[in-house]
Amino acid sequence: MKQTAKTLFLLLILMAGTLTVWAHNNALLRLEAEENYENRGFKALMNGKIPVEVMFQTTRNQDDEWMTAGYLYYPKAKNPAPILIVEGWHPEKPIQSKDENETVSRFTEYQADGEMTGILYVTYVEVEGDFLMRKASWKNPTTGRVLQLSNFEEMRELPSWYPGSPAVLSDPGRIDWQIKERVYSSEGTDSEWLDKIEVDFLKRGKKMFTVKEDLSGAISKDLLQSEWGWVTNEDINFDGFPDVLIYVGMQPNGNTLNKAYVWNPYTRQFYPVPEFDEIQEVDFDKKTKTITSRARDYQKMYIDTFKWKNGKLKRVSSKTLPLH
C-alpha cells in the first residue's frame, strides 16, 4: 500500500512538471510574438449568436515582404481549435475604403490540409494606438453565404488558445525549398530491380518531411543511369508556382502512376494531393486548368477530369470509351 502511494505521488510530481514545462513554452511563444510582431485582435458575435475570436499579426518577413496572418477561433465549438487565416489571397477585386484612415483586410481561412474554407473581411482604424473595429464579415467560398460580425471587443493581449505566431510569417518562399530523391531496391545493391523511392523536402537545407513510396511494376536499375524524371517540377494547380510530381511506377497495363504535392505561396507549405491515387496517365491542360486521367484496361478507357476548387482537387466529369 505504501509503495502504491509513493508511486502515485511520483506520477503526480511528473505530471505537474510536464504541465509547468508546457505552460512555460506556451508563454515563451506568446512573448516572442508580442516582441516581434504587431498584434491586433477582437472578440465578436458571428450572425448575432456565435462567439468568435480573431487575432492576427503583421511583420516584415525574411524576403523583406510585409505579411499578415493569424488565427480565427470559435470558443464554444464542440472541439475548439485555432484556424489559420492569411491576408492576401482572394479571387475578387481589391477592397478600397472611402475613408483614408480605415484599413481594409481580406483574410483567407485555411484548414490543415490546405483547403480554403472561408474569407474574412475586416475593416478597422487605429487611433492613438487603439485598435477600433468598424465592421467585419465571413463568407463561405463555396456557397457565397455571408455572415456579419458584430458586438466587437478589442483583445489587447494574445489569448491563451493562441498557438504562437503562424509559420507563414517567417517561412521562406518556394525558391528556398529543395527536393531530393533516392531510388533503390529493398533487396540490396545486387538486385536488378528497383522497388522503393524516398523524397526529402528540405527548407533551407533542413529536412522537413520525407515521402516514402513503393514503386509499382518491374523497374530496372538501369534507369538510375538515365535522365529519367523521378521527381519533376510541375505546376499542378496552375497558379504559376512549381509543385512536385513524383513518379511511382506503372500498372501492368502500362498506366503510369504519380504522387503529387502542391505548393501554397500564401501559407508557404506543401500539401499532398490524395486524388492522385485515382489518376493514371496524367495530363495537365494549362488552358482549361484541368487535370485528366486516362486509365485503360484491355477493353476500355476510363477518362476522368479534375479541377481545382478552394485549394482542393475535385472530379468534374467521368466517361468510359471502348477500345475495340
Secondary structure, 3 states (H helix, E strand, C coil): CHHHHHHHHHHHHHHHHHHHHHHHHHHHHHHHHHHHCEEEEEEEEECCCEEEEEEEEEEECCCCCEEEEEEEECCCCCCCCCEEEEECCCCCCCCCCCCCCCEEEEEEEECCCCCEEEEEEEEEEEECCEEEEEEEEEECCCCCCEEEEEEEEECCCCCCCCCCCCHHHCCCCHHHEEEEEEEECCCCCCCCEEEEEEEEEEECCEEEEEEEEEEEEEEEHHHHHCCCCCEEEECCCCCCCCEEEEEEEECCCCCEEEEEEEEECCCCEEEECHHHHCCECCEEECCCCEEEEEEECCCEEEEEEEEEECCEEEEEEEEEEECC
